[in-house]
């Protein structure tokens, strides 16, 4: 449990003793993102406590099939959204890329954090070592 209590712990709108349960996937990247979000929340609300509730999703469990062939939406979000509906967690942290284009009724995106590094990596097959994107063959 992440405890954000400071020396001058103040009652944050009557929530001082409440534990905010934060749902996330069990993957390493999801945990890093969630730890970052909880860290930001601790800075904003130093008197609150946060419990990270990690869970596996359908997308995490299917390891032998290309996710695009499954055809189901919300592979990485459904279990977290269900936990939110059942009040098992108070909020969830998702990668925006994993969210469906339309949220379930009653759900909202509460915040989008500033992206620290906007650069993605490109990994080439070894036979393309030393080439640039423009030098790769056109597959159209």
C-alpha atoms as an extended CHARMM CRD file, in Angstrom:
* protein
*
       140  EXT
         1         1  UNK       CA              0.0000000000        0.0000000000        0.0000000000  PROA      1               0.0000000000
         2         2  UNK       CA              1.3130000000        3.4140000000       -0.9330000000  PROA      2               0.0000000000
         3         3  UNK       CA              1.0110000000        5.7640000000        2.0010000000  PROA      3               0.0000000000
         4         4  UNK       CA              1.2320000000        9.4260000000        1.0850000000  PROA      4               0.0000000000
         5         5  UNK       CA              0.8090000000       10.7480000000        4.6090000000  PROA      5               0.0000000000
         6         6  UNK       CA              2.9460000000       13.8020000000        5.2790000000  PROA      6               0.0000000000
         7         7  UNK       CA              3.9620000000       15.3860000000        8.5900000000  PROA      7               0.0000000000
         8         8  UNK       CA              1.1570000000       17.9210000000        8.2180000000  PROA      8               0.0000000000
         9         9  UNK       CA             -1.4020000000       15.3650000000        7.1560000000  PROA      9               0.0000000000
        10        10  UNK       CA             -4.6140000000       17.1780000000        6.4040000000  PROA      10              0.0000000000
        11        11  UNK       CA             -8.0990000000       15.8260000000        5.9660000000  PROA      11              0.0000000000
        12        12  UNK       CA             -8.5180000000       15.8010000000        2.1610000000  PROA      12              0.0000000000
        13        13  UNK       CA            -12.2510000000       16.5270000000        1.9250000000  PROA      13              0.0000000000
        14        14  UNK       CA            -12.9910000000       14.0600000000        4.7170000000  PROA      14              0.0000000000
        15        15  UNK       CA            -11.0490000000       11.2410000000        3.0580000000  PROA      15              0.0000000000
        16        16  UNK       CA             -8.0010000000       11.1710000000        5.3470000000  PROA      16              0.0000000000
        17        17  UNK       CA             -8.4570000000        7.5980000000        6.5610000000  PROA      17              0.0000000000
        18        18  UNK       CA             -9.8790000000        6.2170000000        3.3420000000  PROA      18              0.0000000000
        19        19  UNK       CA             -7.8230000000        3.9130000000        1.1610000000  PROA      19              0.0000000000
        20        20  UNK       CA             -8.1890000000        4.6240000000       -2.5650000000  PROA      20              0.0000000000
        21        21  UNK       CA             -8.0100000000        1.3230000000       -4.4550000000  PROA      21              0.0000000000
        22        22  UNK       CA             -6.3210000000        1.6950000000       -7.8430000000  PROA      22              0.0000000000
        23        23  UNK       CA             -6.9400000000       -1.0790000000      -10.3670000000  PROA      23              0.0000000000
        24        24  UNK       CA             -4.2770000000       -2.0320000000      -12.8730000000  PROA      24              0.0000000000
        25        25  UNK       CA             -3.0440000000       -4.9170000000      -14.9820000000  PROA      25              0.0000000000
        26        26  UNK       CA             -0.2880000000       -7.1460000000      -13.5990000000  PROA      26              0.0000000000
        27        27  UNK       CA              2.0910000000       -6.4750000000      -16.4900000000  PROA      27              0.0000000000
        28        28  UNK       CA              5.3590000000       -4.7380000000      -15.7240000000  PROA      28              0.0000000000
        29        29  UNK       CA              4.5240000000       -1.7380000000      -17.9290000000  PROA      29              0.0000000000
        30        30  UNK       CA              1.0720000000       -1.3360000000      -16.3720000000  PROA      30              0.0000000000
        31        31  UNK       CA              2.6030000000       -1.4460000000      -12.8750000000  PROA      31              0.0000000000
        32        32  UNK       CA              5.1930000000        1.1930000000      -13.8220000000  PROA      32              0.0000000000
        33        33  UNK       CA              2.4560000000        3.4390000000      -15.2200000000  PROA      33              0.0000000000
        34        34  UNK       CA              0.2520000000        2.8960000000      -12.1790000000  PROA      34              0.0000000000
        35        35  UNK       CA              3.1050000000        3.5820000000       -9.7560000000  PROA      35              0.0000000000
        36        36  UNK       CA              3.7200000000        6.8380000000      -11.6270000000  PROA      36              0.0000000000
        37        37  UNK       CA              0.0430000000        7.8480000000      -11.4260000000  PROA      37              0.0000000000
        38        38  UNK       CA             -0.1350000000        6.9780000000       -7.7220000000  PROA      38              0.0000000000
        39        39  UNK       CA              3.0380000000        9.0180000000       -7.1690000000  PROA      39              0.0000000000
        40        40  UNK       CA              1.3910000000       12.0320000000       -8.8250000000  PROA      40              0.0000000000
        41        41  UNK       CA             -1.7520000000       11.5350000000       -6.7290000000  PROA      41              0.0000000000
        42        42  UNK       CA              0.3780000000       11.3560000000       -3.5670000000  PROA      42              0.0000000000
        43        43  UNK       CA              1.9250000000       14.7230000000       -4.4190000000  PROA      43              0.0000000000
        44        44  UNK       CA             -1.5030000000       16.2480000000       -5.0370000000  PROA      44              0.0000000000
        45        45  UNK       CA             -3.1930000000       14.6080000000       -2.0300000000  PROA      45              0.0000000000
        46        46  UNK       CA             -0.4750000000       13.9170000000        0.5680000000  PROA      46              0.0000000000
        47        47  UNK       CA             -2.9270000000       12.8060000000        3.2680000000  PROA      47              0.0000000000
        48        48  UNK       CA             -4.4610000000        9.9350000000        1.3070000000  PROA      48              0.0000000000
        49        49  UNK       CA             -3.4500000000        6.2870000000        1.1170000000  PROA      49              0.0000000000
        50        50  UNK       CA             -3.5200000000        4.2120000000       -2.0710000000  PROA      50              0.0000000000
        51        51  UNK       CA             -3.7180000000        0.4560000000       -2.5420000000  PROA      51              0.0000000000
        52        52  UNK       CA             -2.7650000000       -0.9440000000       -5.9330000000  PROA      52              0.0000000000
        53        53  UNK       CA             -4.9790000000       -3.8550000000       -6.9850000000  PROA      53              0.0000000000
        54        54  UNK       CA             -3.2980000000       -5.7330000000       -9.8320000000  PROA      54              0.0000000000
        55        55  UNK       CA             -5.2240000000       -8.2470000000      -11.9150000000  PROA      55              0.0000000000
        56        56  UNK       CA             -4.8100000000      -10.3080000000      -15.0630000000  PROA      56              0.0000000000
        57        57  UNK       CA             -6.9910000000       -9.5380000000      -18.0580000000  PROA      57              0.0000000000
        58        58  UNK       CA             -8.1350000000      -11.6990000000      -20.9450000000  PROA      58              0.0000000000
        59        59  UNK       CA             -5.4400000000      -10.1360000000      -23.1230000000  PROA      59              0.0000000000
        60        60  UNK       CA             -2.7900000000      -11.0770000000      -20.5660000000  PROA      60              0.0000000000
        61        61  UNK       CA             -3.9570000000      -14.7000000000      -20.4230000000  PROA      61              0.0000000000
        62        62  UNK       CA             -4.1230000000      -15.4300000000      -24.1630000000  PROA      62              0.0000000000
        63        63  UNK       CA             -0.5490000000      -16.1710000000      -25.1330000000  PROA      63              0.0000000000
        64        64  UNK       CA             -0.9490000000      -18.5800000000      -28.0410000000  PROA      64              0.0000000000
        65        65  UNK       CA             -3.2000000000      -16.5720000000      -30.3950000000  PROA      65              0.0000000000
        66        66  UNK       CA             -2.7180000000      -13.2390000000      -32.1340000000  PROA      66              0.0000000000
        67        67  UNK       CA             -4.9680000000      -10.7870000000      -30.3110000000  PROA      67              0.0000000000
        68        68  UNK       CA             -6.2300000000       -9.4280000000      -33.6390000000  PROA      68              0.0000000000
        69        69  UNK       CA             -7.6730000000      -12.8910000000      -34.4230000000  PROA      69              0.0000000000
        70        70  UNK       CA             -9.7010000000      -13.0780000000      -31.2200000000  PROA      70              0.0000000000
        71        71  UNK       CA            -12.0920000000      -10.3770000000      -32.3730000000  PROA      71              0.0000000000
        72        72  UNK       CA            -13.1330000000       -9.2470000000      -28.9190000000  PROA      72              0.0000000000
        73        73  UNK       CA            -12.7500000000       -5.6510000000      -27.8770000000  PROA      73              0.0000000000
        74        74  UNK       CA            -11.5880000000       -4.6250000000      -24.4060000000  PROA      74              0.0000000000
        75        75  UNK       CA             -9.1280000000       -7.5110000000      -24.0710000000  PROA      75              0.0000000000
        76        76  UNK       CA             -6.9720000000       -5.5060000000      -21.6570000000  PROA      76              0.0000000000
        77        77  UNK       CA             -9.7040000000       -3.4950000000      -19.9380000000  PROA      77              0.0000000000
        78        78  UNK       CA            -12.8240000000       -5.6160000000      -19.3490000000  PROA      78              0.0000000000
        79        79  UNK       CA            -11.8020000000       -7.1800000000      -16.0120000000  PROA      79              0.0000000000
        80        80  UNK       CA            -10.7000000000       -3.7900000000      -14.6780000000  PROA      80              0.0000000000
        81        81  UNK       CA            -13.9640000000       -2.1620000000      -15.7550000000  PROA      81              0.0000000000
        82        82  UNK       CA            -15.9250000000       -5.0050000000      -14.1370000000  PROA      82              0.0000000000
        83        83  UNK       CA            -14.0140000000       -4.4760000000      -10.8810000000  PROA      83              0.0000000000
        84        84  UNK       CA            -14.8320000000       -0.7590000000      -11.0900000000  PROA      84              0.0000000000
        85        85  UNK       CA            -18.5420000000       -1.5110000000      -11.6000000000  PROA      85              0.0000000000
        86        86  UNK       CA            -18.5240000000       -3.8910000000       -8.6180000000  PROA      86              0.0000000000
        87        87  UNK       CA            -16.8110000000       -1.2230000000       -6.4430000000  PROA      87              0.0000000000
        88        88  UNK       CA            -13.7940000000       -3.4870000000       -5.9270000000  PROA      88              0.0000000000
        89        89  UNK       CA            -11.5820000000       -0.5790000000       -7.0310000000  PROA      89              0.0000000000
        90        90  UNK       CA            -12.1380000000        3.1780000000       -6.9860000000  PROA      90              0.0000000000
        91        91  UNK       CA            -10.3080000000        3.9990000000      -10.2030000000  PROA      91              0.0000000000
        92        92  UNK       CA             -8.2570000000        2.2040000000      -12.8350000000  PROA      92              0.0000000000
        93        93  UNK       CA             -5.1360000000        3.1250000000      -14.7620000000  PROA      93              0.0000000000
        94        94  UNK       CA             -5.0360000000        2.1580000000      -18.4410000000  PROA      94              0.0000000000
        95        95  UNK       CA             -2.7810000000        2.8080000000      -21.3850000000  PROA      95              0.0000000000
        96        96  UNK       CA             -4.9270000000        4.9470000000      -23.6580000000  PROA      96              0.0000000000
        97        97  UNK       CA             -4.0960000000        2.6070000000      -26.5550000000  PROA      97              0.0000000000
        98        98  UNK       CA             -5.9150000000       -0.2170000000      -24.7550000000  PROA      98              0.0000000000
        99        99  UNK       CA             -9.2010000000        1.6540000000      -24.2820000000  PROA      99              0.0000000000
       100       100  UNK       CA            -12.0590000000        1.0660000000      -26.7040000000  PROA      100             0.0000000000
       101       101  UNK       CA            -13.1610000000        4.1050000000      -28.7030000000  PROA      101             0.0000000000
       102       102  UNK       CA            -16.4560000000        4.2480000000      -26.7520000000  PROA      102             0.0000000000
       103       103  UNK       CA            -16.5570000000        3.8190000000      -23.0090000000  PROA      103             0.0000000000
       104       104  UNK       CA            -19.3170000000        1.9970000000      -21.1680000000  PROA      104             0.0000000000
       105       105  UNK       CA            -22.2030000000        4.2000000000      -19.9880000000  PROA      105             0.0000000000
       106       106  UNK       CA            -21.2930000000        5.9620000000      -16.7540000000  PROA      106             0.0000000000
       107       107  UNK       CA            -17.5440000000        5.6320000000      -17.2930000000  PROA      107             0.0000000000
       108       108  UNK       CA            -15.3250000000        8.6070000000      -18.0560000000  PROA      108             0.0000000000
       109       109  UNK       CA            -11.6690000000        9.3100000000      -18.6240000000  PROA      109             0.0000000000
       110       110  UNK       CA            -10.8080000000       11.2310000000      -15.4590000000  PROA      110             0.0000000000
       111       111  UNK       CA             -7.3170000000       12.3200000000      -16.4830000000  PROA      111             0.0000000000
       112       112  UNK       CA             -4.6550000000       11.8910000000      -19.1080000000  PROA      112             0.0000000000
       113       113  UNK       CA             -1.1330000000       12.2450000000      -17.7770000000  PROA      113             0.0000000000
       114       114  UNK       CA              1.5550000000       14.1570000000      -19.6000000000  PROA      114             0.0000000000
       115       115  UNK       CA              3.5720000000       11.7910000000      -21.7150000000  PROA      115             0.0000000000
       116       116  UNK       CA              7.1910000000       11.8350000000      -20.6450000000  PROA      116             0.0000000000
       117       117  UNK       CA              8.8820000000       10.4090000000      -23.7320000000  PROA      117             0.0000000000
       118       118  UNK       CA              6.8910000000       10.6230000000      -26.9590000000  PROA      118             0.0000000000
       119       119  UNK       CA              9.4170000000        8.6180000000      -28.9780000000  PROA      119             0.0000000000
       120       120  UNK       CA              8.6460000000        5.0320000000      -29.8250000000  PROA      120             0.0000000000
       121       121  UNK       CA             11.2170000000        2.4300000000      -30.7910000000  PROA      121             0.0000000000
       122       122  UNK       CA             11.4710000000        0.7300000000      -34.1770000000  PROA      122             0.0000000000
       123       123  UNK       CA             12.9340000000       -2.7660000000      -34.1560000000  PROA      123             0.0000000000
       124       124  UNK       CA             14.1860000000       -4.0940000000      -37.4850000000  PROA      124             0.0000000000
       125       125  UNK       CA             14.6200000000       -7.6940000000      -38.5380000000  PROA      125             0.0000000000
       126       126  UNK       CA             18.3360000000       -8.5790000000      -38.5280000000  PROA      126             0.0000000000
       127       127  UNK       CA             18.3910000000       -8.7250000000      -42.3670000000  PROA      127             0.0000000000
       128       128  UNK       CA             17.4350000000       -5.0160000000      -42.3850000000  PROA      128             0.0000000000
       129       129  UNK       CA             20.2470000000       -3.9980000000      -40.0320000000  PROA      129             0.0000000000
       130       130  UNK       CA             21.6130000000       -0.5750000000      -40.9510000000  PROA      130             0.0000000000
       131       131  UNK       CA             18.6460000000        0.3820000000      -43.1400000000  PROA      131             0.0000000000
       132       132  UNK       CA             16.3350000000        3.3590000000      -42.6090000000  PROA      132             0.0000000000
       133       133  UNK       CA             12.5410000000        3.3330000000      -42.7760000000  PROA      133             0.0000000000
       134       134  UNK       CA             12.6290000000        4.8360000000      -46.2670000000  PROA      134             0.0000000000
       135       135  UNK       CA             14.9190000000        2.0090000000      -47.4550000000  PROA      135             0.0000000000
       136       136  UNK       CA             12.5110000000       -0.7500000000      -46.4520000000  PROA      136             0.0000000000
       137       137  UNK       CA             10.4870000000       -2.4140000000      -49.2230000000  PROA      137             0.0000000000
       138       138  UNK       CA              6.9670000000       -1.1780000000      -49.9000000000  PROA      138             0.0000000000
       139       139  UNK       CA              4.5160000000       -4.0310000000      -49.1410000000  PROA      139             0.0000000000
       140       140  UNK       CA              1.4320000000       -2.5360000000      -50.7990000000  PROA      140             0.0000000000
